[in-house]
């Protein structure tokens, strides 16, 4: 086979292979980003539920008188 034709065929094959790898990487990356977005949404929802529970606990403790301001007028910790 003529070296010019062989070099052309090899160049085309390498270009196609590089394009395939780049496309596969982009596809996998977008798929991973979608999964991370779903995971972030789940984590955000859990934090919102936890925040609501903590707020409810604080309000209940304050209503029942368990949370009061300290009577430390001197400014020192005894």
For each residue, the residues with C-beta under 8 A, 3 or more apart:
1: 5 6
2: 5 6
3: 6 7
4: 7 8
5: 1 2 8 9
6: 1 2 3 9 10
7: 3 4 10 11
8: 4 5 11 12
9: 5 6 12 13
10: 6 7 13 14
11: 7 8 14 15
12: 8 9 15 16
13: 9 10 16 17
14: 10 11 17 18
15: 11 12 18 19
16: 12 13 19 20
17: 13 14 20 21
18: 14 15 21 22
19: 15 16 22 23
20: 16 17 23 24
21: 17 18 24 25
22: 18 19 25 26
23: 19 20 26 27
24: 20 21 27 28
25: 21 22 28 29
26: 22 23 29 30
27: 23 24 30 31
28: 24 25 31 32
29: 25 26 32 33
30: 26 27 33 34
31: 27 28 34 35
32: 28 29 35 36
33: 29 30 36 37
34: 30 31 37 38
35: 31 32 38 39
36: 32 33 39 40
37: 33 34 40 41
38: 34 35 41 42
39: 35 36 42 43
40: 36 37 43 44
41: 37 38 44 45
42: 38 39 45 46
43: 39 40 46 47
44: 40 41 47 48
45: 41 42 48 49
46: 42 43 49 50
47: 43 44 50 51
48: 44 45 51 52
49: 45 46 52 53
50: 46 47 53 54
51: 47 48 54 55
52: 48 49 55 56
53: 49 50 56 57
54: 50 51 57 58
55: 51 52 58 59
56: 52 53 59 60
57: 53 54 60 61
58: 54 55 61 62 67
59: 55 56 62 63
60: 56 57 63 64
61: 57 58 64 66 67
62: 58 59 65 66 67
63: 59 60
64: 60 61
65: 62 68
66: 61 62
67: 58 61 62
68: 65
69:
70:
71:
72: 75 76 77 78
73:
74:
75: 72
76: 72
77: 72
78: 72
